[in-house]
Amino acid sequence: MVRPIKIKRIEDIENINRIVSRYPFDIWIHGKSGMADAKSILGMFILKLDEPLSIVVPDDEDTGKLFKELDEYMHIY
């Protein structure tokens, strides 16, 4: 499952990392500059925050709770 996500600040990276680290399945952030394991805070710092980003999770996982926790980052304006 692929959904757009907006990360504006360093604090957003830290908050997203804290949230996704509680889930047992793989969670990735993809952008034009590359892809990063969302559970790796250092990996997420390779992403350019001024480009469109997507969160990617396996299709067979129940993502309802995850996306609810990430709601403030999932609204693209």
Stockholm file with secondary structure:
# STOCKHOLM 1.0

chainA/1-77         MVRPIKIKRIEDIENINRIVSRYPFDIWIHGKSGMADAKSILGMFILKLDEPLSIVVPDDEDTGKLFKELDEYMHIY
#=GR chainA/1-77 SS CEEEECCCSHHHHHHHHHHHTTSSSCCEEEETTEEEETTCHHHHTTSCTTSCEEEECCTTSCCHHHHHHTHHHHCCC
#=GC SS_cons        CEEEECCCSHHHHHHHHHHHTTSSSCCEEEETTEEEETTCHHHHTTSCTTSCEEEECCTTSCCHHHHHHTHHHHCCC
//
